[in-house]
């Protein structure tokens, strides 16, 4: 649900020209009783949270601590913003693994919450 597309695949109920992935895919995941969660941009978490049932898990990559470079991520939020938007789990990889002191980087992120 993090990719943006503009052409319908022709085999689904998607609307051609969808620019917000949540708008195009939400109708697939929420009626499905066996789907317990989704990976999505934190920028779409609040919209998906409003449509989802209680306990639905939203895993959000592209999370960047305040002041960090976005790198190759286009739609980023800080950890605090992502949690406020409704994210269940945050994927914060390179900002921790690429740090000179990964444990310190993790602690700083935790303290920012």
Order of alpha helices (4+ residues) and beta strands (2+ residues): alpha-beta-alpha-beta-alpha-beta-alpha-alpha
